Amino acid sequence: MEFLGFTVDVATLTSNALEIVIKVALAILIFIVGRWLAKKAVDFFGRLMARSHLDETVSGFFKPSVVWRAIGCRSLSRT
């Protein structure tokens, strides 16, 4: 098949498109599972801090750092 002066192989295009769709679907699945696991980790640490009768101010201070660590972000101060 020819398109705009280029020879196009439909079988190769179909194969490549299928491969890309599978990779995108897998990436979305990994993102969803990772976000779910991060939420579970934050909830776990929240319950742990509540059970240890940690002051709510301190708990509120540590919760964002637990969220960032759970999703794998690095501290900006580290180089």
C-alpha positions as CSV (number, residue, x, y, z in Angstrom):
1,M,0.0,0.0,0.0
2,E,1.3,3.4,-0.8
3,F,0.5,6.6,1.1
4,L,1.9,10.1,0.2
5,G,4.7,8.4,-1.8
6,F,5.7,6.0,1.0
7,T,5.2,2.3,1.0
8,V,3.2,1.3,4.0
9,D,3.1,-2.3,5.3
10,V,-0.3,-2.7,7.0
11,A,0.8,-5.9,8.9
12,T,3.8,-4.0,10.5
13,L,1.6,-1.1,11.4
14,T,-1.0,-3.4,13.0
15,S,1.7,-5.2,14.9
16,N,3.3,-2.0,16.1
17,A,0.0,-0.5,17.1
18,L,-1.0,-3.6,19.1
19,E,2.4,-3.5,20.9
20,I,1.9,0.2,21.8
21,V,-1.6,-0.4,23.0
22,I,-0.4,-3.3,25.3
23,K,2.4,-1.1,26.7
24,V,0.1,1.8,27.4
25,A,-2.5,-0.5,29.1
26,L,0.2,-2.1,31.2
27,A,1.5,1.4,32.2
28,I,-2.0,2.5,33.2
29,L,-2.4,-0.7,35.2
30,I,0.9,-0.2,37.0
31,F,0.0,3.4,37.8
32,I,-3.4,2.4,39.3
33,V,-1.9,-0.4,41.4
34,G,0.9,1.8,42.6
35,R,-1.5,4.6,43.6
36,W,-3.6,2.0,45.4
37,L,-0.6,0.6,47.3
38,A,0.6,4.2,48.2
39,K,-2.9,5.0,49.6
40,K,-2.8,1.8,51.6
41,A,0.7,2.6,53.0
42,V,-0.5,6.1,54.0
43,D,-3.6,4.7,55.7
44,F,-1.5,2.2,57.5
45,F,1.0,4.8,58.8
46,G,-1.9,7.0,59.8
47,R,-3.5,4.3,61.9
48,L,0.0,3.5,63.3
49,M,0.5,7.1,64.4
50,A,-3.1,7.3,65.8
51,R,-2.6,4.0,67.8
52,S,0.7,5.3,69.3
53,H,-1.2,8.4,70.5
54,L,1.0,10.7,68.6
55,D,0.0,14.4,68.8
56,E,-2.2,15.3,65.8
57,T,0.0,18.2,64.9
58,V,3.0,15.9,64.6
59,S,0.9,13.4,62.8
60,G,-0.2,16.1,60.3
61,F,3.4,17.1,59.9
62,F,4.6,13.6,59.0
63,K,1.7,12.5,56.8
64,P,2.9,14.4,53.7
65,S,6.3,12.9,53.9
66,V,4.8,9.5,54.2
67,V,2.7,10.2,51.1
68,W,5.8,11.4,49.1
69,R,7.9,8.3,50.2
70,A,5.0,6.0,49.4
71,I,4.8,7.2,45.9
72,G,8.5,7.1,45.5
73,C,9.4,10.8,45.1
74,R,12.8,11.9,46.2
75,S,13.5,14.9,48.5
76,L,14.4,18.0,46.6
77,S,17.3,18.7,48.9
78,R,19.1,15.5,47.8
79,T,21.5,15.8,44.9
